[in-house]
Every structure is written in structure tokens, then in C-alpha cells.
Amino acid sequence: MKLIKTVLLAGLSILSLCSHAQVNKQIEIRSELASPIVMQNSQEKNYLKISLTGHEFDSAKRVPINLAIVIDRSGSMQGDRIVKAKEAAIFAINMLNENDTLSVVAYDNDARVIIPSTKVNNKQKLISLIKENIVAGGGTALFAGLSKGIHQVEKQLSKDNVNRIILLSDGQANIGPTSVQELSELAIIAAKKNISVSTFGIGEDYNELLMSSIASYSDGNHIFVNDSLDLENVFVREFKDVMSTVAQHVKINIYLKDGVKPVRLLGRDGIIKGNQVTVTMNQIYSNQEKYILLEVEQPQGKVGEEKTIAEIDLVYDDLLDKKTQKEKQSVKLAYTDNLEAVKKALRQDVVTEIEIQEVNENSVKALELYNKGDRKAAQKILVDNSKRLEAVADMYPEYADRVKDDMKWNKKMAADAVNESGNGKVYSKEMTEKQQNTRMGVIKK
């Protein structure tokens, strides 16, 4: 009888954690604990996962795009790079329609607006402006270029548009503000205006930390383009995201109850102030999940007791219905003296994501060691990462596919770490791109 009661309690607790958005909303929200049932008086850490998944929608009904393309035309972009950058910009024009807004900024020793913010209703004229005005030569005033890109998007800024900047660079910022901190602060300004910045680093010589930081702080994508011939394919992937945006300006507030202490966020950054945690996301895409993971110290409890440990407040702009949506959810924790009930209630999908994020943090340490010249130590971390993910796949076969690619990637990077003939610049950029993408907590459906 006691076991039946415990199992029933487990079922009720899990149902109370797995909340869903209403059918008429564009995103589904789930708030759940890795361990929704714990042993009585347990003081172990727990993990809260909040995920937002965009529903499928008719792409013909997509919302207007307000896009600025910011192109590096410094001397190092001469040759194929500037040619392919122009071709990619022209591709973007052809992907847009008369409801969309486009601006193009080019930067070298300074920044110049090639196409002021305008509706895309005369494509041939816009294409001619790009062909005639983007010629490589000069320095890299990246800060000025991004600043003007933000200003152009601001001209048509609307919560009913997808506000986006695509920033291309193949070198080091060397004119005007150049530090990671200064450029990151500019990205934060963009994010506060509900503008995402996706950064495309071309070749081996750009500053990957700077470019990935800009993308991270504004909730954009960061992509390493080793060969400029791949630029158009990169634009295709970017436009798939942009054109499938269903919600933006997302703000998640987590209010932890007395006795619950926030420890850290895994992956995405946020603000932890006392018992309140705030995380923002700029855009949510159709058929894609974005999540946050919060490690907490849980309160003790008695057998049969159930406690609300967190209240979730979510606000976002629904782009398809053109209104602000709000949702509240509660997260509960139940207590038992039955270890089997605890194991049965464990959320294997949440544990899998925890492992992915912790392995990613380890890979950051591996890259630091690699860049300091301690390649064997870097290799060991990456080998251990691969073994750890392999153990997850064995333990939770239902989620083996989720870790399969990461497992292979860690094995490859472990081997490359000690390859004396390998390209260190490429290695660092591949690692940084992967770390950034994993940190953002994205699962494509």
C-alpha cells in the first residue's frame, strides 16, 4: 500500500511539473525538475529546466524582417572573400520581399551606410548598390560598423518585426573601440532594443572570442566560415531561423521560495539576485527548443510532503498573433523514503541536457589549456568528455541520439588537440563555435 501511494504521488508530481502552453499560443513552455521526487531530508542539489519550444507554422504567413547586413571590407577581405560576401548579401535581397526592410553597412577605416533602411521593393537597385560600393581596402572599424547597423535597424524597429543584424568579419577590430568588453556592451545595447546580432567569422584570423561574445550577448548565432565559398550556405541556415521566428523579447523570471537557494545557471547567462533569477531570450523559432538550466539547493522535507519551490513568470511578444503573452507556472518537489520511486521519477531528458552543458564547460577548460600549449591535458579532458557522454547514452538509450554528435565531436577534437600538423587557429575557432552554440541551449526538432 505504501509503495502504491508513493508511485501515485510520483505520477501526480511529474504531471504538475510538466506544464504546457495553451493551444492558441505560439510556444510551449515546460518547467521541470531533474528530480521531482527526492528522499526525505535530502540536501542534494537539484536542477530546474525551463524550455520554450516554437510550434510549427505556415511559413507563408511569416512576419516581416527588419535586417541590417554589416560587411567587413577591410584589406584582408580582398579576393574571393569580398566577392562571396557581396554574393551572400545579394542572396539575402532575393530571399526578402516587399514587406521586409533591409539596410547594408560596410566598414573599413570607418563605417558607411551603403543602403539606408528601406523596403525591399526594388531589388535590382539594391543589388546594384552592393556591387558598386563594396570594395575591399583599409582597416577594421568593427565597432563603428556594428553601431551603424544597430542605428539602421532602429529606424524600423517594431515588436511586430524580426529585428536582426548579420555581422561579417575576417579580421581583428583595430580602429575605434576594439576590446571584447566594449563590443559586448554594444551587443547588450542591441539586445535591450530587441535586436539579435548573428556573427559570421571568415577565415583563420578573426577574433573568435569577440565575435562569439557579440552573438551570445544579443542571442544571435555565431558561425565559423573557414572557406568563403560556404558563405551562401551559411546565409541559407541563418534565414531558416529568421523566417521561422514565432516569438521574441522573451523574459523569464524565476522566484525561488524560502529554503531554496540558486547556485548557478548552466549554459545561458542570466542575472541571479537573491532568490530571483532573470533570463532573457531575443527570439524563439518554429520547431526549435531553447532552454535554461538552473542548479539549486533544495529544501529538506518529510515523507508525503510536497512543496512549491519556484514560481515562473514568463512574458513574450507573440509575433503571429501580434500581442504580448504572459504565463505563470509553479514547480513542485515531493519527498519520499522509497529510493525506487526517486529513480523512477528522474527526468532522463533533463539529466541528459545537464551532462551536455557540463561537458561543454569542460571543453572550455580544454581550449584554455590548448591555447597555453598543454595539449595533452586538453586531450585528456576531451577524452573524458567523450566517455562521460558515452555513459549517458548507455544509461539513457532513449536519449542516445541527443549526445551522439557531441560524443563524436569530443573524440575528434581530442585527437586534433595533439596533432602537431594541425592548424591551431582553426582548432580554436571550431571549439569556440561549438561551445557557443551548445551554451545557448538549442534543440532542433
Salt bridges, closest charged atoms under 4 A:
GLU28 OE2 - HIS20 ND1 3.20
GLU32 OE1 - ARG30 NH2 3.34
GLU32 OE1 - ARG347 NE 3.36
GLU87 OE1 - LYS84 NZ 3.17
ASP100 OD2 - ARG62 NH2 2.60
ASP108 OD2 - ARG73 NE 2.95
GLU154 OE2 - LYS193 NZ 2.76
ASP170 OD2 - ARG81 NH1 2.87
ASP205 OD1 - LYS425 NZ 2.78
GLU208 OE1 - LYS429 NZ 2.81
ASP219 OD1 - ARG268 NH2 2.90
ASP219 OD2 - LYS290 NZ 3.40
GLU238 OE2 - ARG164 NE 2.90
GLU289 OE2 - LYS49 NZ 2.84
GLU289 OE1 - LYS445 NZ 3.01
GLU295 OE1 - ARG264 NE 2.51
GLU311 OE2 - LYS257 NZ 3.87
ASP313 OD1 - LYS328 NZ 3.02
ASP317 OD2 - HIS249 ND1 3.58
GLU327 OE1 - LYS25 NZ 3.50
ASP337 OD2 - LYS2 NZ 2.65
ASP349 OD2 - ARG347 NH2 3.28
GLU353 OE2 - ARG402 NE 2.68
GLU355 OE1 - ARG388 NE 2.53
GLU358 OE2 - ARG264 NH2 2.84
GLU358 OE1 - ARG388 NH2 2.46
GLU361 OE1 - ARG264 NH1 3.05
ASP384 OD2 - LYS380 NZ 2.93
ASP401 OD1 - LYS404 NZ 3.88
ASP406 OD1 - LYS434 NZ 2.56
ASP416 OD2 - LYS412 NZ 2.74
